[in-house]
Amino acid sequence: MRPLTGLFAAVALASGLSACTFVQIQPGGQAIRVVAQGQTLTCEKRGEIGVSVKDRLGPLERNELKVRDELEVLARNEAPGLGADTVQALGEPMDGEQRYAAYRCGGAVRTAAPQPGTSVEPLPEGEAEVVPLRDQ
């Protein structure tokens, strides 16, 4: 009976931890804009950022959306150190790791080929844009 109790406790702990966010946004990261992967930018590239988080807790996989969110938060937290105001994923996360390009766009993201009927407005001072990881 004891091994079953231990297994139950481990599953309960892992379930509880999977709901937690381990990475917190820093004040500098709050102002960083995230643009969709693959969007062509005409901003000044400031460098690349590599980030990683745990994607597994022992034998259990963490929620993929939470892992992606934490990777994005880490990239946003690192961007001010490169003088960037915008980050863009360079690929999909793999084994809890992901790379981002960091850009300085000066408050507005300018695309090389804007979509017809859309415009990009500068963000108000001190605000950031959040792009959903998945359509709902």
C-alpha positions as CSV (number, residue, x, y, z in Angstrom):
1,M,0.0,0.0,0.0
2,R,2.9,2.4,0.7
3,P,4.2,2.5,-2.9
4,L,0.8,3.5,-4.2
5,T,0.6,6.3,-1.6
6,G,4.0,7.5,-2.7
7,L,3.0,7.5,-6.3
8,F,-0.2,9.4,-5.5
9,A,1.8,12.0,-3.6
10,A,4.3,12.4,-6.5
11,V,1.5,12.8,-9.0
12,A,-0.3,15.3,-6.8
13,L,2.9,17.3,-6.3
14,A,3.7,17.3,-10.0
15,S,0.1,18.4,-10.8
16,G,0.3,21.2,-8.4
17,L,3.7,22.3,-9.7
18,S,2.6,22.2,-13.3
19,A,0.0,24.9,-12.4
20,C,2.7,27.2,-11.0
21,T,4.6,29.8,-12.9
22,F,8.3,29.5,-12.0
23,V,9.4,32.5,-14.0
24,Q,8.3,36.1,-13.1
25,I,8.4,39.0,-15.5
26,Q,10.9,41.7,-14.4
27,P,10.2,45.4,-14.6
28,G,12.4,45.8,-17.7
29,G,10.7,42.8,-19.4
30,Q,7.3,44.3,-19.0
31,A,7.9,46.8,-21.7
32,I,9.3,44.3,-24.3
33,R,7.0,43.6,-27.2
34,V,6.8,40.0,-28.6
35,V,6.1,39.6,-32.3
36,A,4.9,36.5,-34.0
37,Q,7.5,33.9,-35.2
38,G,8.2,34.4,-38.9
39,Q,7.0,38.0,-39.1
40,T,9.5,40.0,-41.2
41,L,10.9,43.0,-39.3
42,T,12.8,46.0,-40.5
43,C,14.0,46.9,-37.0
44,E,17.6,47.0,-35.8
45,K,18.7,43.5,-34.7
46,R,20.5,43.7,-31.4
47,G,21.4,40.0,-31.0
48,E,20.0,36.6,-30.0
49,I,18.8,35.3,-26.7
50,G,18.9,31.6,-25.6
51,V,16.6,30.6,-22.8
52,S,15.7,27.4,-21.1
53,V,13.3,26.0,-18.4
54,K,12.5,22.6,-17.1
55,D,10.0,20.9,-19.4
56,R,9.8,17.8,-17.3
57,L,9.4,17.1,-13.6
58,G,10.9,13.6,-13.2
59,P,9.0,11.3,-15.5
60,L,6.1,13.8,-16.0
61,E,6.0,16.4,-18.8
62,R,5.0,20.0,-17.9
63,N,2.2,21.7,-19.6
64,E,3.5,22.8,-23.1
65,L,1.8,26.2,-23.0
66,K,3.3,27.0,-19.5
67,V,6.8,26.1,-20.7
68,R,6.4,28.3,-23.8
69,D,5.1,31.1,-21.6
70,E,8.0,30.9,-19.3
71,L,10.5,30.8,-22.2
72,E,8.9,34.0,-23.5
73,V,9.1,35.7,-20.1
74,L,12.8,34.8,-19.8
75,A,13.5,36.2,-23.3
76,R,11.6,39.4,-22.4
77,N,13.6,39.7,-19.2
78,E,16.9,39.4,-21.1
79,A,16.1,41.8,-23.9
80,P,16.7,45.1,-22.1
81,G,20.3,43.9,-21.5
82,L,20.8,44.0,-25.3
83,G,19.2,47.4,-25.7
84,A,16.2,45.7,-27.4
85,D,12.5,46.5,-27.1
86,T,11.1,43.6,-29.2
87,V,11.7,39.8,-29.2
88,Q,10.8,37.2,-31.7
89,A,11.1,33.4,-31.4
90,L,13.5,31.9,-34.0
91,G,12.0,28.4,-33.8
92,E,9.9,26.1,-31.7
93,P,10.9,25.2,-28.2
94,M,12.8,21.9,-27.9
95,D,13.5,20.1,-24.7
96,G,12.7,23.3,-22.7
97,E,15.0,25.5,-24.7
98,Q,14.3,28.2,-27.3
99,R,16.2,31.0,-29.1
100,Y,14.9,34.5,-29.7
101,A,16.1,37.4,-31.9
102,A,16.2,40.7,-30.0
103,Y,15.4,43.9,-31.9
104,R,15.3,47.6,-31.3
105,C,12.2,48.9,-33.1
106,G,11.8,52.2,-31.3
107,G,8.2,51.7,-30.0
108,A,6.6,50.4,-33.1
109,V,7.2,47.2,-35.0
110,R,7.6,47.9,-38.7
111,T,7.0,45.0,-41.0
112,A,8.7,44.8,-44.4
113,A,5.4,43.7,-46.0
114,P,2.4,44.9,-44.0
115,Q,-0.9,43.1,-44.4
116,P,-3.5,45.0,-46.4
117,G,-5.8,47.0,-44.3
118,T,-3.6,46.8,-41.1
119,S,-1.4,49.4,-39.5
120,V,1.1,49.2,-36.7
121,E,0.6,51.9,-34.1
122,P,3.4,52.9,-31.7
123,L,2.8,51.6,-28.2
124,P,2.1,54.2,-25.5
125,E,5.2,54.8,-23.2
126,G,5.7,52.0,-20.7
127,E,3.2,49.6,-22.3
128,A,3.8,46.2,-23.9
129,E,1.9,44.1,-26.4
130,V,1.2,40.5,-25.6
131,V,0.8,38.0,-28.5
132,P,-1.1,34.8,-27.7
133,L,0.9,31.6,-28.2
134,R,-2.2,29.8,-29.6
135,D,-5.4,31.0,-31.2
136,Q,-8.4,30.2,-29.1
